[in-house]
């Protein structure tokens, strides 16, 4: 029975996954059960899963007036594939059904530009929260966004940074395996200028100096406020009822910035290690995006266009 299998899966497998990844798999299971009400594992054929995709595509999206995106459905399908892989390993399912991913628009994604980062850094002196002992809100935000920009870490990894993880003499930082999807410890160097920004926060003597004391979901509100002070207002190409959140960066955009500005400087292996990806295919996606944003191909230009660009148009003589 599906209910018996999924209970055992949550007990044995799901508890091993990191917090955010485990939550995502759990939500995908809930959506699948809500729409399909599976009784037995053997029901899970390709057609059964295709029916789920059809029903899931009619769900409401995050924004008012929108439908759930193909990318979100693909996330559910990838998580469902993880679950069914275990079902096959445990002998509960004879073979893995074919799962077809939806085509998603290949749009240019956002990354925090160096100019916008500088604007946020300057505007940090207008921030009033959080209330940090022996430091200011400005100290907190400058340290947070600078660390995010130069490391490419996920926001949860940054907030979980411990006092003992930073060596102020060697400018080295330890990334713990239990805060990383890659499930491995990493020792990285960060610029001395960023280390200096961390010093005021480390005087608070808290176990996690960059931690956000309230619910972490509330961190996005002052982050948007910071961008407002910096005069940042981004365009939104999505077809839905726009909200203020459409026009500001998210924390994951720092991760994309790290890849964009460093893909040409670092080897793919170095980039994967520093971004802490468990699979190289994930890193390759960031590299491909960086090429789109920064690579300037040397295409052929006819002589007449080169003359016009230089101001030596033959007709003008």
C-alpha positions in Angstrom: 0.0 0.0 0.0 1.1 3.5 -0.8 0.3 4.8 2.7 2.6 2.1 4.3 5.4 2.7 1.9 5.4 6.5 2.2 5.3 6.3 6.0 8.4 4.1 5.9 10.0 6.4 3.3 9.6 9.4 5.5 11.0 7.6 8.5 14.0 6.1 6.8 14.9 8.3 3.8 13.3 11.8 4.2 14.9 12.4 7.6 18.4 12.1 6.0 17.8 15.0 3.6 18.7 18.6 4.6 16.0 20.9 5.9 15.1 22.8 2.8 15.5 19.8 0.5 13.5 17.5 2.8 10.7 20.1 3.0 10.5 20.4 -0.7 10.2 16.6 -1.1 7.6 16.5 1.6 5.5 19.2 -0.2 5.7 17.4 -3.5 4.4 14.2 -1.9 1.5 16.2 -0.4 0.6 17.7 -3.8 0.8 14.2 -5.4 -1.5 12.7 -2.7 -3.9 15.6 -2.8 -4.5 15.2 -6.5 -4.1 11.5 -7.1 -5.0 9.7 -3.8 -2.8 6.7 -4.6 -3.8 3.4 -3.0 -0.9 1.2 -4.0 2.6 1.8 -5.2 2.0 -0.4 -8.3 -0.5 2.2 -9.5 2.3 4.6 -10.3 2.6 4.1 -14.1 3.6 6.8 -16.6 0.0 7.5 -17.3 -0.8 7.9 -13.6 2.0 10.5 -13.3 1.0 12.3 -16.5 -2.5 12.6 -15.0 -0.9 14.2 -12.0 0.9 16.7 -14.2 -2.4 17.7 -15.9 -4.2 18.3 -12.5 -1.2 20.0 -11.0 -0.9 22.5 -13.9 -4.3 24.0 -12.9 -3.2 24.9 -9.4 -2.8 28.6 -8.5 0.7 30.0 -8.6 2.3 32.2 -6.0 1.3 35.4 -7.6 -2.4 36.3 -7.8 -3.9 35.5 -11.2 -1.1 33.0 -12.1 -0.9 29.3 -12.5 1.8 27.1 -11.1 4.9 27.3 -13.3 6.3 24.4 -15.3 9.5 24.7 -13.2 7.5 24.1 -10.1 5.8 21.0 -11.6 9.3 19.8 -12.7 10.5 20.1 -9.2 7.6 18.0 -8.0 8.4 15.4 -10.7 12.1 15.3 -9.7 11.1 14.8 -6.1 8.6 12.1 -7.0 11.4 10.4 -9.0 13.5 10.3 -5.9 10.7 8.6 -4.0 10.0 6.1 -6.7 13.7 5.2 -7.0 13.6 4.1 -3.4 10.4 2.1 -4.1 12.3 0.2 -6.8 15.3 -0.4 -4.5 13.0 -1.7 -1.8 11.2 -4.0 -4.2 7.9 -2.2 -3.9 7.8 -1.2 -7.5 8.9 -3.4 -10.4 10.5 -0.7 -12.6 10.7 3.1 -12.7 8.0 4.6 -14.9 9.1 7.1 -17.5 8.7 10.6 -16.2 8.6 13.4 -18.8 9.7 16.9 -17.7 7.8 19.9 -19.0 9.5 22.4 -21.2 10.3 25.6 -19.4 11.0 29.0 -21.0 14.7 29.7 -21.3 14.5 33.2 -19.9 17.4 35.3 -18.7 17.4 35.2 -14.9 18.4 37.9 -12.5 21.7 38.3 -10.9 22.8 41.1 -8.5 24.9 43.4 -10.6 28.1 45.0 -9.2 26.4 48.4 -9.5 23.3 47.4 -7.6 25.5 45.7 -4.9 27.4 49.0 -4.5 24.0 50.9 -4.1 22.8 48.4 -1.5 26.1 48.6 0.4 25.9 52.4 0.5 22.2 52.4 1.5 22.8 50.0 4.5 23.3 53.0 6.8 19.6 53.7 6.5 18.6 50.3 8.0 17.2 50.1 11.5 17.0 46.4 12.1 18.2 44.0 13.4 19.2 45.1 16.8 22.6 43.5 17.2 24.7 43.8 20.5 27.9 45.8 20.0 27.1 46.5 16.3 24.7 48.4 14.1 22.0 47.4 11.6 24.3 48.8 9.0 27.1 46.5 10.1 24.8 43.5 9.8 23.5 44.2 6.3 26.9 45.2 4.9 28.4 42.0 6.3 25.5 39.8 5.1 25.3 41.0 1.5 29.1 41.2 1.1 29.5 37.6 2.3 26.7 36.5 0.0 28.2 38.3 -3.0 31.8 36.9 -2.7 31.0 33.3 -1.6 27.8 32.4 -3.5 26.5 30.6 -0.4 22.8 30.0 0.1 21.1 32.3 2.6 20.6 29.5 5.2 24.2 28.6 5.0 25.2 32.2 5.8 22.8 32.6 8.6 24.0 29.3 10.2 27.7 30.4 10.1 29.2 29.8 13.6 31.6 31.9 15.5 34.4 29.2 15.3 33.9 28.8 11.5 35.8 32.1 10.8 39.6 32.4 11.2 40.3 36.1 11.2 44.0 35.6 10.9 44.1 33.5 7.8 40.8 34.8 6.2 39.5 31.3 6.0 35.9 30.2 6.6 34.6 26.6 7.2 31.4 25.5 5.5 29.9 22.7 7.5 28.5 19.6 5.8 25.2 19.7 7.7 24.4 23.1 6.2 25.3 22.1 2.7 23.4 20.2 0.0 26.7 18.7 -1.1 27.1 17.1 2.4 30.8 17.9 2.8 32.9 20.3 4.8 34.7 23.0 2.8 37.5 25.4 3.8 37.5 28.6 1.7 39.4 31.8 1.6 37.5 35.1 1.6 38.8 38.6 0.9 40.3 40.5 3.9 37.9 43.3 3.3 34.9 41.0 3.9 36.6 39.6 7.0 36.8 43.2 8.3 33.1 43.6 7.8 32.4 40.5 9.9 34.4 41.7 12.9 31.7 44.0 14.4 29.2 41.2 14.3 31.6 38.7 16.0 31.9 41.1 19.0 28.3 40.2 19.9 29.5 36.8 21.1 26.5 35.0 19.7 26.9 31.4 18.5 25.7 32.4 15.0 26.5 36.1 14.6 24.7 36.5 11.2 21.6 34.7 12.4 18.2 36.4 12.0 16.5 36.2 15.3 12.9 36.3 13.9 11.4 33.8 11.5 13.8 33.6 8.5 10.9 34.2 6.1 10.6 37.7 7.5 14.2 38.5 6.4 12.9 39.3 2.9 11.0 42.3 4.1 14.0 44.4 5.3 16.0 43.1 2.4 13.4 44.6 0.1 13.5 47.8 2.2 17.3 48.0 1.7 16.8 47.8 -2.0 14.2 50.5 -1.9 16.7 52.8 -0.1 19.2 51.9 -2.9 16.7 52.9 -5.6 16.5 49.4 -7.1 13.3 48.7 -9.1 13.6 45.7 -11.4 11.4 44.9 -14.4 9.2 41.8 -14.2 8.4 40.0 -17.4 5.9 37.5 -15.9 2.3 37.6 -16.8 0.6 38.0 -13.4 -0.6 40.6 -11.0 2.6 42.3 -9.9 3.6 42.9 -6.3 6.5 44.7 -4.7 8.4 41.4 -4.6 8.4 41.3 -8.4 10.8 44.3 -8.5 13.5 43.3 -6.1 16.2 40.7 -5.9 16.0 37.5 -3.8 18.9 36.1 -1.9 19.4 33.4 -4.5 20.3 36.1 -7.0 23.6 36.6 -5.1 24.5 32.9 -5.9 23.9 33.5 -9.6 26.0 36.7 -9.3 28.9 34.7 -7.9 28.8 32.3 -10.8 28.4 35.0 -13.4 31.4 37.0 -12.2 33.6 34.0 -11.5 32.8 31.4 -14.2 35.6 32.9 -16.4 38.1 33.0 -13.6 37.7 29.6 -12.0 37.8 26.1 -13.3 34.5 24.2 -13.4 35.7 22.0 -10.6 36.6 25.0 -8.4 33.3 26.6 -9.1 31.4 23.4 -8.2 33.4 23.1 -4.9 32.9 26.7 -3.9 29.2 26.7 -4.8 28.9 23.4 -3.0 26.8 21.6 -5.6 26.5 17.9 -5.2 26.0 17.4 -9.0 28.2 19.0 -11.7 25.1 19.4 -13.9 23.8 22.1 -11.5 27.1 23.9 -11.8 27.0 23.6 -15.6 23.7 25.4 -15.6 25.2 28.4 -13.8 28.2 28.3 -16.2 26.0 28.4 -19.2 24.1 31.3 -17.8 27.3 33.2 -17.1 28.4 32.7 -20.8 25.1 34.1 -22.0 25.5 37.2 -19.8 29.2 37.9 -20.2 30.6 36.2 -23.4 30.9 38.5 -26.3 31.4 36.4 -29.5 33.6 37.7 -32.2 31.0 37.6 -35.0 31.8 38.7 -38.6 31.0 42.4 -39.4 31.0 43.5 -43.0 33.4 46.3 -43.9 30.7 48.8 -44.7 29.4 48.5 -41.1 32.8 48.9 -39.7 33.3 52.1 -41.7 30.0 53.4 -40.5 30.8 52.6 -36.9 34.1 54.5 -37.2 32.5 57.5 -38.8 34.1 57.0 -42.2 30.9 56.4 -44.2 31.8 56.7 -47.9 28.4 58.3 -48.7 29.1 61.1 -46.2 32.2 62.2 -48.2 
